[in-house]
C-alpha cells in the first residue's frame, strides 16, 4: 500500500547540506590563554582577551591550526598555504565581542570529500566545500531563572572548526552516516572527544526539496544546533514532509532559520535566514595573515594515524574479514586499537574478530563500560583463542564459564583459569566412547528415527553428551564419534 510519504518521495527529491561545528580538544582557547575545558563555574574561564575588551589583542593558538589541517587531510581536502581570519559581524547576547572571528574568503581547507554508505548500501561521495577555523560564542540559559535569561561566557573563544558540506546528501540515512563518519574521524585524530551531548559536535542542517529530475535547488531552511544523530534524522524527515506538503498546496517555502523541538519532533521559525552580506565580513585587523609551508603540511600528514577507511581495507584484504565485521571493529578507535593488539598475538583473525564483536562488546554494553575499563588483556584473550583452536577447550564453555571468570580475575592466564574451573578437555577416547554408548542406550526409538532420515536428532544426543561431560569435550571430535556409533548400529 502506497502512503502519502511514499508518493511524495517518488515526486520530490530531498537536498541536504550540513554545517558541522567541532569543538577542538585544546587546553586553551583559540585566541587567548583561558582554559577551554568543559565545565567550571559560570564565567570562570574568561579574561579581557576572550571578552574582547578594548586594548586587548588576540594571539592564534598553533594547536588549532594543526588540528584543522589534520581534519582537512583526513577528509581529502586541499590545504590553503595562505589564509587569514575575518570578522563576522552580528549581535547575540552571548557574543561578547559583537563579532565572531572566523574565516570567510580563504578557509584553511577546501574541496574534500567523505564516502558513506547510502540506503541501498552503495557508496555515496559527500563533497566537503570547506573547513574553517573560528571561535565559539558563549551560552544563553533561559531556564535557570524565572524572570531573566542568564549568560555563561566560559565557552566564548573556545576553538571550533566548521565543516561545510556541499548539498550532496539525499536522505536522512546519508546525513546520519556522514555525521557518524565525522564523529569517528575526530576521535581517531584525537582532536575532539565527539560528545554531542556536551556540545563538542553541533550540527546545522540546510534542507530543501525539489521535483525529481530538476536541476535548480529549492528554497532552503536551516535547522540549527542539532545535538544528536537521531535528532538530525528526525529533523530532516520532518522538514521533507513539511516542505513537500507546502509545495503540494501551491504555497511558498520561506527561507528561514528553524529550531527543532526534540520532544515533539517539529521545527519552528527562529528568524529569517541571513545572507552572507548581512554579516559584513572584512579581514580581521588584529591578526596577521597565516602563511604555511608545504613541509609543515607533509609533517602533519606523516603523523596521521591509520584512519577507519584504511583499517576496513586492511581487515578485509589482509585478515580476510567481511566488510560488516571490519566496519564494526573500526567504528570506535579504542575497540580497533584493542583488536589490532589482539590480532598481533594470534593468526586466528576471524576468531579474534568474533570475540571482540561478540562477548567483549556485549560485556561493555551490558555493564555500561568503555574498552579502557575492560580487564582482560589482548594476550590473555589470544591464549583463550589458542586453547579453543588446539581442541583443549569448548567455545561455549570458554565464552560462558572461562571468559566471565577472567574478567573477575584479570591476573590469571586463560589456561590457569580453565584448569581451576576443571573445564579443559581431557576425556580419553575410550572413556568418551563408553559415554556415547551410555547416551545412545537411553534413546532406542530416537536411533530408529535417525536411521529413517531424521538427522537433526543428532543434536539431542550431543546435548546429552555435553551435559554428562560438563562440556569437557571437543564438539567436532565428539560429533564424529557419535555419528560413527550411530552408523554402526544401522
C-alpha positions as CSV (number, residue, x, y, z in Angstrom):
1,X,0.0,0.0,0.0
2,X,1.5,3.4,-1.1
3,X,1.4,6.0,1.7
4,X,1.3,9.8,1.2
5,X,5.0,9.9,2.3
6,X,5.9,7.3,-0.4
7,X,4.1,9.3,-3.1
8,X,5.9,12.5,-2.0
9,X,9.3,10.7,-2.1
10,X,8.6,9.5,-5.6
11,X,7.7,13.0,-6.7
12,X,10.2,15.1,-4.8
13,X,13.9,14.9,-4.1
14,X,15.5,15.8,-0.7
15,X,18.6,18.0,-0.8
16,X,20.7,18.5,2.3
17,X,23.9,20.1,3.2
18,X,25.4,20.0,6.7
19,X,27.5,22.5,8.7
20,X,29.2,20.6,11.4
21,X,30.8,22.6,14.3
22,X,33.6,20.6,16.0
23,X,34.9,21.9,19.3
24,X,38.7,21.2,19.4
25,X,40.3,19.5,22.4
26,X,42.9,22.1,23.1
27,X,43.9,23.2,26.6
28,X,43.4,26.9,25.9
29,X,41.1,28.9,23.7
30,X,41.8,29.9,20.1
31,X,43.0,33.5,20.8
32,X,43.7,33.6,24.5
33,X,45.3,31.5,27.3
34,X,41.9,31.0,29.0
35,X,41.0,27.4,29.7
36,X,39.0,25.7,27.0
37,X,37.9,22.8,29.3
38,X,34.3,21.8,29.6
39,X,32.6,22.7,32.9
40,X,33.7,25.1,35.6
41,X,31.8,27.7,37.4
42,X,29.8,30.2,35.4
43,X,32.0,32.8,33.7
44,X,35.1,31.3,35.4
45,X,37.2,30.7,32.2
46,X,37.2,34.3,30.8
47,X,39.7,37.1,30.5
48,X,39.8,40.6,28.9
49,X,41.0,38.9,25.7
50,X,38.2,36.4,25.4
51,X,35.7,39.1,26.2
52,X,37.2,41.4,23.5
53,X,37.7,44.3,25.8
54,X,39.2,47.5,24.3
55,X,43.0,47.4,24.1
56,X,43.3,43.6,24.0
57,X,44.9,41.7,21.1
58,X,44.2,38.1,20.1
59,X,47.1,35.6,19.5
60,X,46.4,32.4,17.4
61,X,46.7,29.1,19.1
62,X,49.1,27.0,17.0
63,X,47.4,23.7,18.0
64,X,44.1,24.9,16.5
65,X,45.9,25.2,13.1
66,X,47.4,21.8,13.5
67,X,44.1,20.1,14.3
68,X,42.3,21.9,11.5
69,X,44.9,20.7,8.9
70,X,44.7,17.1,10.2
71,X,41.0,17.1,9.8
72,X,41.4,18.5,6.3
73,X,43.9,15.8,5.4
74,X,41.7,13.1,6.8
75,X,38.8,14.3,4.7
76,X,40.8,14.5,1.4
77,X,40.8,18.3,1.4
78,X,43.3,20.7,-0.2
79,X,45.1,22.9,2.3
80,X,45.5,26.6,1.8
81,X,49.1,27.7,2.4
82,X,48.0,31.3,2.5
83,X,44.9,32.1,4.6
84,X,43.6,34.7,7.0
85,X,40.8,35.4,9.5
86,X,37.8,37.6,9.1
87,X,35.3,39.3,11.3
88,X,31.7,38.1,11.0
89,X,29.5,40.8,12.5
90,X,26.3,40.1,14.3
91,X,24.7,40.7,17.7
92,X,23.9,38.0,20.1
93,X,23.7,38.5,23.9
94,X,26.2,35.7,24.3
95,X,28.7,37.1,21.8
96,X,30.8,39.4,23.9
97,X,32.9,40.9,21.2
98,X,29.9,41.8,18.9
99,X,31.5,39.8,16.1
100,X,32.9,36.3,15.5
101,X,36.5,35.8,14.4
102,X,36.2,33.3,11.6
103,X,37.4,32.6,8.0
104,X,35.3,33.7,5.0
105,X,37.2,34.1,1.7
106,X,40.2,31.9,2.4
107,X,39.4,28.9,4.6
108,X,42.3,26.7,5.7
109,X,40.9,23.6,4.0
110,X,38.7,23.2,0.9
111,X,37.4,20.7,-1.8
112,X,37.4,17.5,0.1
113,X,35.0,14.5,0.4
114,X,33.8,11.7,2.7
115,X,32.4,8.4,1.4
116,X,29.4,6.9,3.1
117,X,27.1,4.0,2.6
118,X,23.7,5.0,1.1
119,X,20.3,3.5,1.8
120,X,20.9,0.8,-0.9
121,X,24.4,0.0,0.5
122,X,26.1,1.6,-2.4
123,X,29.0,4.1,-1.7
124,X,28.0,7.8,-1.9
125,X,30.6,10.5,-2.0
126,X,29.6,13.6,0.0
127,X,31.8,16.6,-1.1
128,X,33.2,19.0,1.5
129,X,33.1,22.6,0.4
130,X,35.4,24.0,3.1
131,X,36.7,23.6,6.7
132,X,37.5,26.8,8.5
133,X,38.6,27.9,12.0
134,X,36.7,30.2,14.3
135,X,35.9,31.0,17.9
136,X,32.7,29.9,19.7
137,X,30.2,32.2,21.4
138,X,29.0,31.9,25.0
139,X,25.9,30.1,26.2
140,X,22.5,31.7,26.9
141,X,20.4,29.9,29.5
142,X,16.7,30.6,29.6
143,X,15.5,28.0,32.2
144,X,17.7,29.0,35.1
145,X,15.8,32.0,36.3
146,X,12.1,32.7,36.5
147,X,12.4,36.2,35.0
148,X,15.8,36.6,33.3
149,X,18.0,34.8,30.8
150,X,21.5,34.2,32.1
151,X,24.8,34.2,30.2
152,X,27.8,31.9,30.8
153,X,30.8,33.1,28.7
154,X,33.1,30.2,29.5
155,X,32.6,28.8,26.0
156,X,33.3,32.2,24.3
157,X,36.6,31.9,22.5
158,X,36.7,28.1,22.6
159,X,38.2,26.9,19.2
160,X,36.0,25.4,16.6
161,X,36.4,24.1,13.1
162,X,33.3,24.2,10.9
163,X,33.0,21.5,8.2
164,X,30.7,22.6,5.5
165,X,29.4,20.0,3.0
166,X,28.1,20.5,-0.5
167,X,24.4,19.9,-0.9
168,X,25.0,16.3,-1.8
169,X,23.0,14.4,0.8
170,X,19.8,12.8,-0.4
171,X,18.4,11.1,2.7
172,X,18.3,11.3,6.5
173,X,20.2,8.0,6.5
174,X,23.0,9.5,4.4
175,X,23.1,12.6,6.7
176,X,23.4,10.3,9.7
177,X,26.2,8.2,8.1
178,X,28.1,11.4,7.1
179,X,27.9,12.9,10.7
180,X,28.8,9.5,12.2
181,X,31.9,9.4,9.9
182,X,33.0,12.9,11.0
183,X,32.5,11.9,14.7
184,X,34.6,8.8,14.1
185,X,37.4,10.8,12.4
186,X,37.7,13.5,15.0
187,X,38.1,10.7,17.7
188,X,40.7,8.8,15.6
189,X,42.6,12.1,15.2
190,X,42.2,12.8,18.9
191,X,41.2,16.4,18.1
192,X,37.7,16.2,19.7
193,X,36.0,13.9,22.2
194,X,32.9,13.7,19.9
195,X,30.5,14.1,22.8
196,X,27.4,15.6,21.1
197,X,25.5,15.7,24.4
198,X,28.2,18.1,25.8
199,X,28.1,20.2,22.6
200,X,31.5,19.0,21.4
201,X,29.9,18.5,18.0
202,X,26.9,20.5,16.9
203,X,25.2,20.3,13.5
204,X,23.1,22.7,11.4
205,X,21.2,21.2,8.5
206,X,20.3,23.1,5.4
207,X,17.3,21.4,3.9
208,X,15.4,21.9,0.7
209,X,13.3,19.8,-1.7
210,X,12.8,19.9,-5.5
211,X,11.0,17.9,-8.1
212,X,12.8,14.8,-9.1
213,X,14.9,15.5,-12.2
214,X,15.1,19.2,-11.6
215,X,18.5,20.9,-11.6
216,X,17.7,24.1,-9.6
217,X,17.6,24.0,-5.9
218,X,14.6,24.9,-3.9
219,X,14.5,27.5,-1.0
220,X,16.4,26.1,1.9
221,X,15.7,26.2,5.6
222,X,18.4,25.9,8.1
223,X,17.7,23.8,11.2
224,X,20.1,24.9,14.0
225,X,22.0,23.2,16.7
226,X,21.0,19.6,16.3
227,X,22.7,17.8,19.2
228,X,22.3,14.1,18.2
229,X,22.4,11.9,15.1
230,X,18.9,10.7,15.8
231,X,17.6,14.3,16.1
232,X,19.4,15.2,12.8
233,X,17.4,12.4,11.1
234,X,14.1,13.3,12.7
235,X,14.6,17.0,11.7
236,X,15.3,16.1,8.1
237,X,12.4,13.7,7.8
238,X,10.0,16.3,9.3
239,X,11.3,19.1,7.1
240,X,10.9,16.9,4.0
241,X,7.3,16.3,4.7
242,X,6.6,19.9,5.8
243,X,8.2,21.4,2.7
244,X,6.7,18.9,0.2
245,X,3.2,19.3,1.7
246,X,3.5,23.1,1.3
247,X,4.5,22.7,-2.3
248,X,1.6,20.4,-2.9
249,X,-0.7,23.1,-1.7
250,X,0.9,25.6,-4.0
251,X,2.4,27.6,-1.1
252,X,5.8,29.2,-0.9
253,X,8.7,28.0,1.3
254,X,10.1,30.8,3.4
255,X,13.9,30.7,3.7
256,X,14.1,30.7,7.5
257,X,16.3,29.6,10.3
258,X,14.5,27.0,12.3
259,X,14.6,25.4,15.8
260,X,14.0,21.7,16.3
261,X,11.9,20.6,19.2
262,X,13.2,17.1,20.3
263,X,10.0,16.4,22.3
264,X,7.5,17.0,19.5
265,X,9.8,16.3,16.5
266,X,8.6,19.6,14.9
267,X,10.5,22.6,13.6
268,X,9.6,26.3,14.2
269,X,11.0,29.6,12.9
270,X,13.7,31.4,14.8
271,X,14.3,34.2,12.4
272,X,14.6,34.9,8.7
273,X,17.7,33.3,7.1
274,X,20.7,35.6,7.0
275,X,22.6,36.0,3.8
276,X,26.4,36.4,3.6
277,X,26.2,40.2,3.1
278,X,24.2,40.5,6.3
279,X,27.4,39.7,8.3
280,X,29.5,42.5,6.7
281,X,32.6,40.3,6.6
282,X,36.0,42.1,6.5
283,X,39.6,40.9,7.2
284,X,40.5,40.7,10.9
285,X,42.8,43.7,11.5
286,X,44.3,42.3,14.8
287,X,45.6,39.0,13.3
288,X,48.3,38.7,10.7
289,X,47.7,36.5,7.6
290,X,48.6,32.9,8.2
291,X,51.3,31.7,5.8
292,X,52.2,27.9,5.9
293,X,54.9,25.9,4.4
294,X,54.3,22.6,2.5
295,X,56.8,20.8,4.7
296,X,54.6,21.6,7.7
297,X,51.6,20.1,6.0
298,X,53.7,17.0,5.0
299,X,54.9,16.5,8.5
300,X,51.4,16.6,9.9
301,X,50.3,14.1,7.2
302,X,53.0,11.7,8.3
303,X,51.6,11.9,11.9
304,X,48.1,10.8,10.9
305,X,47.0,7.5,12.4
306,X,45.5,4.7,10.4
307,X,42.0,6.0,9.7
308,X,38.8,3.9,9.6
309,X,38.7,3.5,5.8
310,X,42.3,2.1,5.8
311,X,41.5,-0.2,8.7
312,X,38.5,-1.6,6.9
313,X,40.6,-2.2,3.8
314,X,43.3,-3.9,5.9
315,X,40.9,-6.0,7.9
316,X,39.1,-7.2,4.7
317,X,42.2,-7.8,2.5
318,X,44.9,-8.9,5.0
319,X,42.8,-10.5,7.6
320,X,40.1,-11.8,5.3
321,X,37.2,-10.4,7.4
322,X,33.8,-9.5,6.0
323,X,33.2,-5.8,5.3
324,X,30.4,-5.9,8.0
325,X,32.9,-7.2,10.7
326,X,35.5,-4.7,9.6
327,X,33.1,-1.8,9.9
328,X,32.1,-2.9,13.4
329,X,35.7,-3.3,14.5
330,X,36.8,0.1,13.2
331,X,33.7,2.0,14.4
332,X,35.4,3.0,17.7
333,X,39.0,3.9,17.9
334,X,39.6,2.2,21.2
335,X,37.9,-1.0,20.1
336,X,40.1,-1.0,16.9
337,X,43.3,-0.5,19.0
338,X,42.4,-3.5,21.2
339,X,41.6,-5.7,18.1
340,X,44.9,-4.6,16.5
341,X,46.9,-5.7,19.5
342,X,44.9,-8.9,19.8
343,X,45.4,-9.7,16.1
344,X,49.2,-9.2,16.6
345,X,49.2,-12.1,19.1
346,X,47.1,-14.6,17.1
347,X,46.7,-15.6,13.5
348,X,43.1,-16.7,14.0
349,X,41.8,-13.3,12.9
350,X,38.2,-14.4,12.3
351,X,38.0,-15.9,15.8
352,X,39.6,-12.7,17.3
353,X,37.0,-10.6,15.5
354,X,34.1,-12.8,16.7
355,X,35.3,-12.5,20.3
356,X,35.6,-8.7,20.1
357,X,32.3,-8.2,18.3
358,X,30.5,-10.7,20.4
359,X,31.4,-11.4,24.1
360,X,33.7,-8.4,24.6
361,X,31.3,-5.8,23.2
362,X,28.3,-7.4,24.9
363,X,30.1,-7.1,28.3
364,X,30.9,-3.5,27.7
365,X,27.3,-2.7,26.6
366,X,25.7,-4.7,29.4
367,X,27.9,-3.1,32.1
368,X,28.0,0.4,30.6
369,X,31.8,0.3,30.4
370,X,34.4,1.6,28.0
371,X,37.1,-0.6,26.5
372,X,39.7,1.2,28.7
373,X,37.9,-0.5,31.7
374,X,38.0,-4.0,30.1
375,X,40.3,-6.1,32.4
376,X,41.2,-8.9,30.0
377,X,44.3,-8.0,28.2
378,X,44.7,-8.9,24.5
379,X,47.4,-11.5,25.2
380,X,45.1,-13.4,27.6
381,X,42.2,-13.4,25.1
382,X,44.7,-14.6,22.4
383,X,45.7,-17.6,24.7
384,X,42.0,-18.4,25.2
385,X,41.5,-18.4,21.4
386,X,44.6,-20.7,21.1
387,X,43.2,-23.2,23.6
388,X,40.0,-23.5,21.6
389,X,41.9,-23.9,18.3
390,X,44.0,-26.7,19.8
391,X,40.9,-28.5,20.9
392,X,41.6,-28.1,24.6
393,X,38.6,-26.0,25.3
394,X,35.0,-25.9,24.0
395,X,34.0,-22.5,22.7
396,X,30.7,-22.5,24.6
397,X,32.5,-23.3,27.8
398,X,35.1,-20.7,27.1
399,X,32.5,-18.0,26.4
400,X,30.1,-18.8,29.3
401,X,32.5,-20.0,32.0
402,X,36.1,-19.1,31.4
403,X,35.6,-15.6,29.9
404,X,33.5,-14.2,32.8
405,X,36.0,-15.6,35.4
406,X,38.9,-14.0,33.5
407,X,37.0,-10.6,33.8
408,X,36.7,-11.2,37.5
409,X,40.3,-12.4,37.9
410,X,42.4,-10.3,35.4
411,X,45.7,-11.6,36.8
412,X,45.2,-15.2,35.7
413,X,46.0,-16.7,32.3
414,X,43.4,-18.4,30.2
415,X,44.9,-21.9,30.9
416,X,45.2,-21.3,34.6
417,X,41.5,-20.3,34.7
418,X,40.4,-23.3,32.6
419,X,42.4,-25.7,34.9
420,X,40.9,-24.1,38.1
421,X,37.4,-24.4,36.6
422,X,38.2,-28.0,35.5
423,X,36.9,-27.4,32.0
424,X,39.9,-28.4,29.9
425,X,39.1,-31.2,27.5
426,X,40.9,-34.3,28.9
427,X,38.4,-37.1,28.4
428,X,40.2,-40.1,26.9
429,X,38.8,-41.7,23.7
430,X,37.9,-45.0,25.3
431,X,36.1,-43.2,28.1
432,X,34.3,-40.9,25.6
433,X,33.3,-44.0,23.6
434,X,31.7,-45.5,26.7
435,X,29.8,-42.3,27.5
436,X,28.5,-42.1,23.9
437,X,27.2,-45.7,24.3
438,X,25.5,-44.8,27.5
439,X,23.8,-41.8,25.9
440,X,22.6,-43.7,22.9
441,X,21.3,-46.6,25.0
442,X,18.8,-44.1,26.5
443,X,17.2,-43.4,23.1
444,X,16.5,-46.6,21.2
445,X,13.4,-45.0,19.5
446,X,15.4,-41.9,18.5
447,X,18.1,-44.0,17.0
448,X,15.5,-45.6,14.7
449,X,14.3,-42.1,13.7
450,X,17.8,-41.1,12.9
451,X,18.2,-44.1,10.5
452,X,14.9,-43.2,9.0
453,X,16.4,-39.9,7.8
454,X,15.7,-37.6,10.8
455,X,19.4,-36.5,11.1
456,X,18.5,-33.5,13.3
457,X,18.2,-35.8,16.2
458,X,22.0,-35.8,16.4
459,X,21.6,-32.5,18.4
460,X,19.7,-34.4,21.1
461,X,22.5,-37.0,21.5
462,X,25.2,-34.3,21.5
463,X,23.3,-32.2,24.1
464,X,23.0,-35.1,26.5
465,X,26.7,-35.9,25.9
466,X,27.7,-32.4,26.6
467,X,25.8,-32.4,29.9
468,X,27.4,-35.7,31.0
469,X,30.9,-34.4,30.2
470,X,30.2,-30.8,31.5
471,X,31.4,-29.5,28.2
472,X,34.9,-31.0,28.6
473,X,34.9,-32.5,25.1
474,X,35.8,-31.3,21.6
475,X,32.4,-31.0,19.9
476,X,33.7,-31.7,16.4
477,X,35.5,-34.9,17.5
478,X,32.6,-36.0,19.7
479,X,30.1,-35.4,16.9
480,X,32.1,-37.5,14.5
481,X,32.3,-40.3,17.1
482,X,28.5,-40.2,17.7
483,X,27.8,-40.4,14.0
484,X,30.2,-43.4,13.7
485,X,28.4,-45.1,16.6
486,X,25.0,-44.5,15.0
487,X,26.1,-45.7,11.6
488,X,27.5,-48.9,13.2
489,X,24.0,-49.6,14.6
490,X,22.3,-49.4,11.2
